Amino acid sequence: MGHIGTPQFTNDVGAEKIEIGVKEFKCIGAKSPFDHPHVYLDMGQDNEIICPYCSTLYTYNSELSVTETKPANCCVLDESVDA
């Protein structure tokens, strides 16, 4: 099954920086019930952006796929969290 909708990322690991393979996405903070408001972020022409809620620095890495992250496992694959 392919990814449907806007990619969502979480920072359950408490990383200062997460590398991702997309420039438009949602940050949800941590997984429910510890999430913050799900905020849509768009890097535009830049290669990084800071989430205004959890202060995670997201950095674009063109070598990563839509669901890959560094550190690993920061992509939320369950679309049911996108309410």
Backbone as a printed PyTorch tensor [residue, N CA C, xyz], in Angstrom:
tensor([[[ 0.8380, -1.1810,  0.0000],
         [ 0.0000,  0.0000,  0.0000],
         [ 0.8800,  1.2400,  0.0000]],

        [[ 0.6210,  2.1770, -0.8910],
         [ 1.3840,  3.4100, -0.9630],
         [ 0.9030,  4.4120,  0.0680]],

        [[ 1.7140,  5.4290,  0.2610],
         [ 1.3530,  6.4700,  1.2240],
         [ 0.2210,  7.3200,  0.6530]],

        [[-0.7800,  7.5670,  1.4580],
         [-1.9370,  8.3560,  1.0390],
         [-1.9680,  9.6370,  1.8550]],

        [[-2.1660, 10.7570,  1.1820],
         [-2.3030, 12.0240,  1.8890],
         [-0.9670, 12.6700,  2.2210]],

        [[-1.0190, 13.6330,  3.1130],
         [ 0.1550, 14.3900,  3.5150],
         [ 1.0030, 13.5600,  4.4790]],

        [[ 2.3070, 13.4220,  4.2190],
         [ 3.1650, 12.6830,  5.1490],
         [ 3.1350, 13.3320,  6.5380]],

        [[ 3.1630, 12.4980,  7.5670],
         [ 3.1410, 12.9860,  8.9410],
         [ 4.3610, 12.4560,  9.6750]],

        [[ 4.9600, 13.3270, 10.4640],
         [ 6.1570, 12.9460, 11.2010],
         [ 5.9790, 13.2300, 12.6850]],

        [[ 6.6440, 12.4010, 13.4840],
         [ 6.5740, 12.5020, 14.9270],
         [ 7.9870, 12.4960, 15.4910]],

        [[ 8.1450, 13.0720, 16.6590],
         [ 9.4670, 13.1120, 17.2950],
         [ 9.4040, 12.4310, 18.6570]],

        [[ 8.9910, 11.1750, 18.6630],
         [ 8.9560, 10.4080, 19.9090],
         [10.3510, 10.1560, 20.4680]],

        [[11.3610, 10.2020, 19.6120],
         [12.7340,  9.9190, 20.0430],
         [13.3980, 11.1320, 20.6910]],

        [[12.7820, 12.2970, 20.5790],
         [13.3310, 13.5070, 21.1870],
         [14.5460, 14.0650, 20.4720]],

        [[14.6260, 13.8410, 19.1600],
         [15.7660, 14.3380, 18.3650],
         [15.6660, 15.8480, 18.1750]],

        [[16.8120, 16.5160, 18.1400],
         [16.8260, 17.9500, 17.8410],
         [16.5550, 18.1950, 16.3690]],

        [[17.0020, 17.2450, 15.5050],
         [16.8620, 17.3850, 14.0620],
         [16.4020, 16.0640, 13.4730]],

        [[15.4690, 16.1400, 12.5100],
         [15.0100, 14.9630, 11.7880],
         [15.1530, 15.2540, 10.2990]],

        [[15.8520, 14.3700,  9.5990],
         [15.9840, 14.4850,  8.1500],
         [14.8210, 13.7520,  7.5030]],

        [[14.1850, 14.3990,  6.5090],
         [13.0320, 13.8170,  5.8290],
         [13.1780, 13.9990,  4.3220]],

        [[12.4160, 13.2190,  3.5570],
         [12.5180, 13.2440,  2.1020],
         [11.4430, 14.0440,  1.4050]],

        [[10.7330, 14.9050,  2.1260],
         [ 9.6930, 15.7540,  1.5490],
         [ 9.8320, 17.1610,  2.1140]],

        [[ 9.2260, 18.1230,  1.4160],
         [ 9.2690, 19.5060,  1.8870],
         [ 7.9270, 19.9900,  2.4140]],

        [[ 6.8620, 19.2410,  2.1680],
         [ 5.5240, 19.5800,  2.6640],
         [ 5.0260, 18.3990,  3.4840]],

        [[ 4.6280, 18.6610,  4.7310],
         [ 4.2840, 17.5700,  5.6390],
         [ 3.5540, 18.1130,  6.8590]],

        [[ 3.1290, 17.2000,  7.7300],
         [ 2.5450, 17.5770,  9.0110],
         [ 3.4490, 17.0900, 10.1310]],

        [[ 3.6350, 17.9340, 11.1300],
         [ 4.3030, 17.5310, 12.3590],
         [ 3.2100, 17.3260, 13.3940]],

        [[ 3.2540, 16.1900, 14.0780],
         [ 2.2480, 15.9240, 15.1140],
         [ 2.8740, 15.8990, 16.5070]],

        [[ 4.1650, 16.2050, 16.6010],
         [ 4.8490, 16.1920, 17.8970],
         [ 5.2210, 14.7750, 18.2720]],

        [[ 4.5360, 14.2260, 19.2440],
         [ 4.7090, 12.8290, 19.6460],
         [ 3.4310, 12.0900, 19.2640]],

        [[ 3.4840, 10.7830, 19.3430],
         [ 2.2770, 10.0070, 19.0330],
         [ 1.2340, 10.2030, 20.1240]],

        [[-0.0210, 10.0870, 19.7360],
         [-1.1430, 10.2480, 20.6500],
         [-0.9800,  9.3270, 21.8520]],

        [[-1.2700,  9.7570, 23.0190],
         [-1.9950, 10.9690, 23.4140],
         [-1.0930, 12.1590, 23.7300]],

        [[ 0.1820, 12.0910, 23.3700],
         [ 1.1240, 13.1540, 23.7130],
         [ 1.4000, 14.1000, 22.5470]],

        [[ 0.5580, 14.0540, 21.5190],
         [ 0.7660, 14.8870, 20.3440],
         [ 0.3930, 16.3450, 20.6120]],

        [[ 0.8810, 17.2150, 19.7460],
         [ 0.4720, 18.6160, 19.7790],
         [-0.4710, 18.8350, 18.6010]],

        [[-1.0710, 20.0090, 18.4590],
         [-1.9200, 20.2370, 17.2850],
         [-1.1540, 19.8740, 16.0060]],

        [[-1.8100, 19.1420, 15.1210],
         [-1.1690, 18.6980, 13.8870],
         [-1.0210, 19.8980, 12.9600]],

        [[ 0.2200, 20.2910, 12.7180],
         [ 0.5060, 21.5120, 11.9800],
         [ 1.1340, 21.1690, 10.6340]],

        [[ 0.5980, 21.7820,  9.5690],
         [ 1.1170, 21.6120,  8.2160],
         [ 2.3110, 22.5380,  8.0400]],

        [[ 3.4300, 21.9720,  7.5980],
         [ 4.6370, 22.7670,  7.3830],
         [ 5.0840, 22.6480,  5.9330]],

        [[ 5.5510, 23.7400,  5.3660],
         [ 6.0030, 23.7880,  3.9790],
         [ 7.3390, 24.5210,  3.9430]],

        [[ 8.4000, 23.8240,  3.5420],
         [ 9.7280, 24.4210,  3.4950],
         [ 9.8920, 25.4140,  2.3460]],

        [[ 9.0380, 25.3240,  1.3390],
         [ 9.1700, 26.2090,  0.1840],
         [10.5220, 26.0300, -0.4770]],

        [[11.2530, 27.1120, -0.6950],
         [12.5690, 27.0690, -1.3300],
         [13.6810, 26.6760, -0.3580]],

        [[13.3800, 26.6930,  0.9330],
         [14.3780, 26.3610,  1.9490],
         [14.5440, 24.8470,  2.0670]],

        [[15.5660, 24.4310,  2.7840],
         [15.8150, 23.0100,  3.0190],
         [15.6480, 22.6170,  4.4810]],

        [[15.0870, 23.5330,  5.2820],
         [14.8180, 23.2050,  6.6760],
         [13.7170, 24.1070,  7.2130]],

        [[13.0750, 23.6060,  8.2830],
         [12.0110, 24.3610,  8.9350],
         [11.9050, 23.8770, 10.3760]],

        [[11.5290, 24.7740, 11.2710],
         [11.3560, 24.4260, 12.6810],
         [ 9.8720, 24.3930, 12.9940]],

        [[ 9.4240, 23.3200, 13.6570],
         [ 8.0250, 23.2290, 14.0750],
         [ 7.7770, 24.2550, 15.1780]],

        [[ 6.7470, 25.1030, 15.0280],
         [ 6.4860, 26.1260, 16.0370],
         [ 5.9530, 25.5740, 17.3580]],

        [[ 5.5200, 24.3180, 17.3830],
         [ 4.9960, 23.7280, 18.6150],
         [ 6.0500, 22.9720, 19.4050]],

        [[ 6.8060, 22.0890, 18.7360],
         [ 7.7530, 21.2320, 19.4720],
         [ 9.2120, 21.5990, 19.2340]],

        [[ 9.4620, 22.5900, 18.3780],
         [10.8130, 23.0870, 18.0640],
         [11.7150, 22.0640, 17.4010]],

        [[11.1380, 21.0140, 16.8000],
         [11.9390, 20.0590, 16.0450],
         [12.4050, 20.7170, 14.7520]],

        [[13.6850, 20.5820, 14.4380],
         [14.2320, 21.0740, 13.1850],
         [14.1070, 19.9530, 12.1580]],

        [[13.3480, 20.2040, 11.0950],
         [13.2030, 19.2500,  9.9980],
         [14.1000, 19.7120,  8.8620]],

        [[14.9170, 18.7840,  8.3400],
         [15.8490, 19.0780,  7.2620],
         [15.5430, 18.1840,  6.0720]],

        [[15.4430, 18.7750,  4.8850],
         [15.1710, 18.0220,  3.6710],
         [16.4170, 17.2700,  3.2260]],

        [[16.2510, 15.9800,  2.9270],
         [17.3280, 15.1330,  2.4100],
         [16.7830, 14.4360,  1.1730]],

        [[17.2490, 14.8450, -0.0030],
         [16.7170, 14.3210, -1.2670],
         [17.0050, 12.8350, -1.4670]],

        [[17.8940, 12.2600, -0.6860],
         [18.2100, 10.8330, -0.8000],
         [17.2090,  9.9460, -0.0610]],

        [[16.3180, 10.5530,  0.7260],
         [15.3340,  9.7840,  1.4920],
         [14.0120,  9.7020,  0.7480]],

        [[13.3050,  8.5860,  0.9050],
         [11.9620,  8.4570,  0.3270],
         [10.9650,  9.1830,  1.2270]],

        [[ 9.7100,  9.1860,  0.8200],
         [ 8.6500,  9.8800,  1.5610],
         [ 8.5420,  9.3800,  2.9980]],

        [[ 8.7490,  8.0870,  3.2250],
         [ 8.5530,  7.5190,  4.5660],
         [ 9.8510,  7.2810,  5.3280]],

        [[10.9970,  7.5710,  4.7300],
         [12.2800,  7.3810,  5.4170],
         [12.6480,  8.6300,  6.2160]],

        [[13.2560,  8.4200,  7.3680],
         [13.7240,  9.5280,  8.1990],
         [15.0600,  9.1630,  8.8260]],

        [[15.8020, 10.1740,  9.2120],
         [17.0090, 10.0030, 10.0150],
         [16.8770, 10.9300, 11.1990]],

        [[16.7520, 10.4210, 12.4180],
         [16.7590,  9.0210, 12.8110],
         [15.5410,  8.2720, 12.2670]],

        [[15.6540,  6.9600, 12.2570],
         [14.6050,  6.1020, 11.6840],
         [13.3180,  6.1350, 12.5040]],

        [[12.2360,  5.7290, 11.8600],
         [10.9280,  5.5070, 12.4920],
         [10.2370,  6.7670, 12.9980]],

        [[10.4440,  7.8940, 12.3300],
         [ 9.7540,  9.1300, 12.7170],
         [ 8.5610,  9.4330, 11.8140]],

        [[ 8.3040,  8.5840, 10.8210],
         [ 7.1690,  8.7710,  9.9290],
         [ 5.9730,  8.0120, 10.4770]],

        [[ 4.8190,  8.6660, 10.5020],
         [ 3.5910,  8.0350, 10.9670],
         [ 2.9260,  7.4080,  9.7590]],

        [[ 2.8470,  6.0830,  9.7380],
         [ 2.2920,  5.3800,  8.5950],
         [ 0.8050,  5.1040,  8.7170]],

        [[ 0.2350,  5.3050,  9.8850],
         [-1.1880,  5.0590, 10.1030],
         [-1.9680,  6.3220,  9.7600]],

        [[-2.6440,  6.2940,  8.6080],
         [-3.3920,  7.4800,  8.1640],
         [-4.5530,  7.8350,  9.0900]],

        [[-4.9260,  6.9350, 10.0000],
         [-6.0570,  7.2200, 10.8840],
         [-5.7650,  8.3420, 11.8490]],

        [[-4.4710,  8.7260, 12.0450],
         [-4.1630,  9.8430, 12.9280],
         [-4.4330, 11.1820, 12.2590]],

        [[-4.6450, 11.1780, 10.9500],
         [-4.8860, 12.4150, 10.2170],
         [-6.3800, 12.7380, 10.2560]],

        [[-6.8170, 13.2930, 11.3440],
         [-8.2510, 13.5750, 11.5140],
         [-8.5720, 15.0170, 11.2370]]])
